[in-house]
Structure formats: C-alpha cells, structure tokens
Amino acid sequence: MPKLSDLNKGEKAKIIDVSSQEIPIKLLEMGCLPGNSVRLIQQAPFQGPIYIEINGSHVAIRKETAKLIEIELN
C-alpha cells in the first residue's frame, strides 16, 4: 500500500489509514483522517519535511510521520 511519503509534487490521493498511535493529535485535528483528500505541494531536500494540502489547509509534516499514513492515488 502506498504511503503519503511516496507522493510526487502535485499528486493527489485519498487517505486510507492513519496509524493514530504515532500521528500527532494536532495533525488528526487538522483533517489527516481516512477518507480525506491530500495533495503534495512541496518536498524539502535531504529527507526534510513535506508540505501538503489537506481539505484546504496547508500543513508541513515530517517525512517519518508521512510514512505512517496509507493512501490511495487518485
């Protein structure tokens, strides 16, 4: 199953599963939940954070956190 960290710039996907044990609550509150759409806006170099859009909100998250979020490509 692809992960959020696998997206390329500009690609859209739907969140399928979130390992809520490891995901910060703030991220869940901002809409990082199964069924919501996500788009990769930008990725920092050298395994830095990724900048995503979730339901109209722009959020920067660590690459390690993005690896815990399963997605389905649109």
Helices and strands as residue ranges (DSSP letters): G 4-6, E 12-18, H 25-29, E 37-43, E 50-54, E 57-61, H 63-66, E 69-73
